C-alpha cells in the first residue's frame, strides 16, 4: 500500500509539472531568451571558436577552458 501511495503521489507531481510547463510555453509560443539571440552574435562566437587560436580545443587543455568561458 505504501508503494502504491508513493507511486500515485509521484504521478500527480509529474502530471502537474508537465501541465504547467506546456501551458506556459504555449501561451508565448517562443521561449523568453530566444528573442535576445542575434545572428551577428552567433556568427561572431562561431568564428571565434572555430579559429586557429583555439588550436582544436582538446579535452583537458587550457584551450578547452578558454572556449568554455
ABEGO torsion letter per residue (X at the ends): XAAAAAAAAAAAAAAAAAAAAAAAAAAAGBBAAAAABBAAAAAAAAAAAABAAAGGGBBGBAAAAAAAX
